[in-house]
Amino acid sequence: MLQKLIFATNNPHKIAEVKAILGDRRHILSLDEIGCHDDIPETADTLEGNALQKARWVNERYGYDCFADDTGLEVEALDGEPGVMSARYAAANGCGTGHDSTANSALLLERLKDADNRNARFRTAIALIADGQEYLVDGIVEGTIATAPRGADGFGYDPLFIPQGESRTFAEMSADEKNAISHRRRASEALLDLLKNENI
């Protein structure tokens, strides 16, 4: 029987991506599947801090080995913004409420309208708590920001992000194409290496 490992999310996109990478090696369960419906805080000022905060919350309250992630889009011309605020970028700047992908993308494009440098990277940090130990890994994909949204697939900033070596945005790719090169895949593969190397 595969060892249970809780992924501290109920985001179906994230769960599908991670299960596609780790699913035949660990029995990945979502928060919903363990009965966790808590509003887990994400108040750290780094991706790593938020990931640890979420993993600790689940581990301390539910007793499971757990991993959590946080992902940010880091834009060079904006000194790394939106970064840790990626999901709440517009709301944090008074341009929307909650996690509004459309408002987030509109604000990003507005701030880049006169920028020649459109270099950016997606970065996913993963925190794992297993057998009482804490671990951190990350995954990065470099790319550029398009001048307008393109594509109907993906989520978040995917319609704006063109990965290095591609002419299409993430949202113009199939799920399999995106998963093959994504920041979450690279972070998940780093997590898999960690699980193997530490015999977790």
C-alpha positions, -999 to +999 in steps of 0.1 A: +000+000+000+013+035-009+022+057+020-003+086+026+010+121+021-013+151+025-011+179+000-023+210+019-046+223-008-080+219-022-070+235-055-080+209-081-055+222-106-026+218-082-038+184-070-041+171-106-006+184-115+011+169-084-008+136-086+004+133-122+040+135-110+039+117-076+006+098-078+022+063-085+048+068-057+027+082-029-011+082-020-017+119-023-047+132-004-062+167-004-073+186+026-109+178+018-101+141+018-089+143+055-118+165+065-098+197+068-119+227+059-098+252+079-091+287+065-053+281+068-034+314+071-008+325+046+007+355+063+045+350+057+065+374+035+081+346+015+069+317-006+089+293+017+073+309+048+038+304+035+044+268+025+058+260+059+029+278+076+004+256+058+023+224+062+028+230+100-009+238+104-020+205+090+007+185+106+001+199+141-037+197+139-043+165+120-011+145+126-003+136+091+029+139+072+022+168+049+035+190+022+024+224+011+033+248-017+033+284-025+038+298-060+047+332-071+053+350-104+084+371-101+088+399-127+122+414-132+111+449-142+089+451-111+116+441-086+102+406-082+065+416-079+039+402-076+059+374-058+044+362-026+014+384-033+007+368-067-027+354-058-038+386-041-019+411-062-049+433-072-065+432-038-033+441-021-031+472-044-067+483-040-078+470-074-100+440-065-110+416-038-098+382-029-081+359-055-092+376-087-071+363-116-086+387-141-078+417-119-044+404-111-035+400-147-049+434-156-028+451-129+003+433-140-001+444-177-008+479-166+024+481-146+044+466-175+028+487-203+060+508-208+085+481-199+110+468-225+121+442-201+094+416-197+115+388-182+098+368-154+099+335-137+074+313-120+087+298-087+071+271-066+084+265-031+074+232-014+076+226+024+075+190+036+070+178+072+077+141+076+086+122+107+089+155+126+115+169+102+110+200+080+123+202+044+122+229+017+126+225-021+117+247-050+112+247-088+117+276-112+108+281-149+121+312-166+101+331-193+085+364-204+052+382-200+030+385-230+014+419-239-021+404-237-037+372-223-036+343-247-051+308-244-080+292-226-064+266-205-044+268-173-052+292-145-039+323-127-012+341-148-009+312-173-024+332-202+004+358-198+034+336-191+055+324-221+081+299-208+116+301-222+121+284-255+084+287-263+062+311-283+030+300-266+018+309-232+011+282-206-026+287-213-021+278-249-005+245-240-022+212-231-020+202-195+006+175-204+028+200-222+027+225-194+032+198-167+063+186-185+081+219-180+063+237-152+077+252-120+054+229-100+067+199-119+103+209-111+094+215-075+075+182-073+105+163-089+127+179-063+103+167-036+104+132-051+142+132-050+140+144-014+116+116-005+140+090-021+172+104-007+159+108+028+140+075+027+108+091+037 
